Amino acid sequence: MKGVKPPWTLGGYCMMIFYLVSSKRMVSFVPSPLEVADVLPGLTLSGLYAASYNTGSFGVLSEFSAFPALVRYKKKKGFYVPCSKVESHEEAYRHQGAWGLQKEQAVFEWKKDRNRHILTVQCEGKKIIEIRFSAKKISIPVRVSFPFFHVRGNGVVSYHADYAARVHLSTSAVDIPESSPLAIYGFRRKLLTTFWESSKIVLHPPEFENMVIPEGVSEGIFRVGQDQRETCGVKKTADDCRTCHTV
């Protein structure tokens, strides 16, 4: 990130919902060389992540991501994240180079009624998800590191984030319209909903394999192969990339 050296820090609160899904179903959504990893016979772990950051390296920012599967790459395991939603084009541009992760613009609406939170995320004027969740009063302090993977062309980006927070078990209701791009994942068998209060997050710089990386990658867009527009797995025109930012 331009002007901000890694590791990057974030502060705020976030929500994570975990699901058990068919490993066989997820194989078609996880690109090679990543492999779907089972947590139970025939089942992998997937989920949803939403956060409202109010302090840290990125300033005020809302983010939403879906991770279709727990994956294996060589001797490492982590969650595959195809893309992330943020609030504006300016935020996507401002964070170029931080993750090597596709960023898409979205509209976030957060509401709170006592201990119930409601989040609605829209893309191009259409709702892609609505989450209602209520945190239980009891919480426990948690410190954990989450590893993630992203695939760009024939290259692999890996990174991890350290979380320190008070974690509440929660209840949740998730509405994913049939027209939403998230509907293909079949998030139905919910395992656990958690609310991470007073989160302090440290995002470590990414590691790259089989990729062409210009000097100072943390301060700019990196290339995959010979065309910077091949960053979403398909060749894009300059017009396409106005709404699809690689960061």
N, C-alpha and C positions, 0 to 999 in steps of 0.2 A: 504494500500500500504506500502510495507516494507520501513521503514526509513522515511516515510512522514505521518504525522498525519492528520486526517480530521479536518475541511473541506478542500477539495482540490481546487486549483485554476487553471484556464485556461485563456489564452489570445490569441486573434487572430480574425478571422472573420468566419462567418458561414452563411449558406443559409437554409431556411425552406420553403417548398412548402406544402400547405394544400389542401386537396381534400375532397369533399363530396362523400361518398360511401354508398352503400346499407347496412344497419345494418344486414339484414337477411343474406347477403352474407358473412359478416365478422364473424358471429357467429361460423362458422366452423373453423376459424383460431385463435379464442381467447379461451384459455384453462380455464376450471373451476379452481378456484371459481370466476374468473373475469367474469363480464357481460358487454356486449356491451351497451354503453349509447348513446341515440339519442340526436342530437343537433337540428334536425328538424324531423317531423314525418317520420319514416322509414329510416332516414339517420343519419350516424355518421361521425365523423371527423377523417381523417387519413392523413398521409403525409410522407415527405421525409426530412432528415436532413443530411447536409454535413458540415464539418468544417475543417479548417486548423489552428491548434494551434501552436503558435511560442514561447509562454512563459508559465510559470506556473509549477505546481507540476509534470506534466508528460513530460516536455520538448517539443521538436518539434514532432508533431503528426498530422496525418490526420485521420478523422473518418467519417464513413457513417452509417446511420441507417434508417430503415423504421419503422413507427409505424402504424399498420393496422387499429387501432380503438381507439377511446376514450372509456374508460371502467369505470366501477363502481366496487368498492370492499368495502363492508359494507357501511359506510357513506362517503367514499372518492371517488374522481374521478381523473383520470389521463390517460396518454397514455400507451397502452400496447406496449412494445418493446421486440420482441423475440430474437434479437441478434444485434450485432454491428460489423462493419468491421473496422479493423485497418491495418497498413502497414506491420507489420512483426510479426513473432513468438516471437521475443524478447520483443516487446511492449506488446503482450498479456501476456507473463509470468511476465513481470515487473509490470503489473497492477493487478496481482492476488488479489482477495479479495475486490477490491474497490467497485464493484457494485453487484456482484452475477449475472453478465450478461455474456452470451456466447459471446466470441470474436472469430472472424474468420479473417484469413489473407487475405488481398486484395492488389492490386496494384493500386495506385492513380496517375493520371496524371492531373495536374492543368495547364491550359493555360489562359493567359489574353491578350486581344486585346482591348486597350483603356478601355472602361467601360464594355466590355463583358467578362464574365468568362466562361470557358469550363472545365467541370470535367468529366473524364472517370474513372470508377471503374471496375476492372477486378478481377475475382476469378478463380484460376486454369487455367489461360490463356484465359478465356472467358469473354467477356464484359457482365456485368450484368446491367449497366445503363450508359447513357451519358446525362449530363445536361448542357444546354446552358442558361445562364441567364445574363440579363443586369439590372444594378441598376439605378434608376432614381436619378437625382442630389439632389432633396429635401429629407431631412432626418429629423427624429424627435428622441429625446432622449427617450429611453424606459427602464423601470425597471420592470421585471416580473419574476415570479417563475413558472417553469413547473414541475408538478409531473409525475412520471413514475412508471409502475409496470412491474414485471417480475415473471414468475411462474417456480418453480423448484420442480419437483415431486408433492407432495401435499402441498408444501410450497409457500409462497408469499414473494417477495422482493419488497419493495417500497422505493423510494428515490426521491429527488427533487433537481433541479438546479436553482440558481438565476442568471438571466442575466441582465447586464447593458450594453447598446450599443446604437449606433446611427443606426436606422432602416430605410432602404430605401424600398419603394415599388418597385417591379421589374417585368420584363417580363421574361418568361422562356419557353424553349422547352425541353421536356423530351423524350428520346428514351430508351425504355425498350424492348430488344429483346424477342421474344416469348420463347426462351430457358432459359431466366433469371428466377431465383426463385422468383423474384418480380412480374412476369407477373400474378401470380394467384390472386393478390389483386385487379386488375382492376382499377388502378389509371388513370381515364379518366376525371372525372368532377372536373377540377381544380378550386379552390376557390380563392387562394391568393399565391403569391410568395413574399418573403421578403429576403432582404440581411442585415445581422447584422454586421456592421462595428465597428472596435475597441471594440470588445466584451470583457467584463470582466465577467467571469463565476465562480461562487462558487458552487461546488458540495458537497452536504452534505452527511454524512455517511448513509448507507442504514439501513432500519428497516426490521426485519425478523419475520415471523409468521409460526408456525408449521414446524420448521426446526431445525436440529441439528447443532449448531454453535460452533466450537472450540474456546477456549480462544484466543483473539487477532485476530478476524476475519478480521480486516482491513489490516492485514499483511500476510494473507495466504488464501489458498483455503478452503471453507467450504464444509461440507458434506450434502447431501440430503439422508435421510434414512441411509442405511448401506453401500452404494456403491457410491464412489465419481464419478464413471463413469456414473451415472444415471443423469447427469446434463443437458442434452439437451432434456429430456423428453423420451429418449429411452436408453436402456442399450448399452454401447459402450465398445469395446475392447480397450486395451492399444494402439494399432496401430491407431484406430480411433481417439483417443484423442490427437494424435500428431498434428492434424490439427484443432482441436476443443477445444478451451481453455475456461475454466470457470474463470471469473475474477470478 
